[in-house]
Amino acid sequence: MLFALPHDDILYDALLRRDPTYDGRVFVGVTSTGIFCRLTCPARKPKRENCRFYESVATALEAGFRPCKRCHPLAPAAGSDPAVTDLLGALGADPTRRWSESDIAARGHDPSTVRRAFRRHFGMTFLELARLSRVKSGLKAIGDGAKVVEAQFEAGYESASAFRAAFARLLGEAPAAFTGREALKADVINTPLGPMLAVCDADRLHLLEFAERKALKGELARLRKAVDGDLGIGRTGVTDRIEAELVRFFAGEGADFQTPLALHGTDFTRRVWTELMTIPAGATRSYGEIAAAIGQPTATRAVARANGANQIAIVIPCHRVIGADGTLTGYGGGLWRKQTLIDLERRYAGATSERRAAS
């Protein structure tokens, strides 16, 4: 279980010594390479600050790390959840492959069982996850300066129209519209709760949302309007910073986000969002309590609307707001994510996540 591991300093020392005591029981994810390994891996050892430790293959995979090709960390876990580990391993080895249910069946897995397993773990099917992986490959290629047709094939799309449609769904714009000179850059960040789209400029985070959320297209359209269309593809140093903080958050190392934020909203919504960031990790508040805290006790419904309009998930913790009767109420990322985040943050009880937001 999370937090049952020894202190990271002990595990890093074990990594340096290639201590077999932890082989198959602890895994290390290296943020600089995106790869996870056994502690006995013969590869060159990473810097301490680039290491994240996990108690299972599944948690390392869910954090977005790919299995090492030298120490093969998937091998000892194959018997525990064979369908998930097999397909995630195959996807990691070839992220641009076009998958179908017949491909899943050809690997010896029942497609309906796989659908249920992936929805349970990730909130989406394996085929949906594979499509996002392909789009992410295309995003990276365009962000690196590739032509649209090159990015199309990098993403594994034989059809230009299908590739353009995928971009239109994700970013609300065809890839040819991007010049590479836009101040705001959009890129995908993998998390244990599914891929998230991050939009950043050189100084601040403007949007962070789960990639399959239905409202994402509208949110991007509003953001594009707010910045006069200055929205492109790629990443900045801010993208790297929020990705590192999310890794730290899901690894149980801290809930204090320090990435500067750009809050696009009315004065009222910004007041609500700022108040949300004073709710300590591990605690919850009702809409009425938020309304009272900002000095407008009769504005409960307006607070609920502002809560739902939040465009920076997790960092602005709208998931910490529940109904007056203790029910979860709505959450754009899905109630299963809301419950998972609340359960995770209970482990942070006693810590606070207050911070200043750049406006």
Order of alpha helices (4+ residues) and beta strands (2+ residues): alpha-beta-beta-beta-alpha-beta-alpha-alpha-alpha-alpha-alpha-alpha-beta-beta-beta-alpha-beta-alpha-alpha-beta-alpha-alpha-beta-alpha
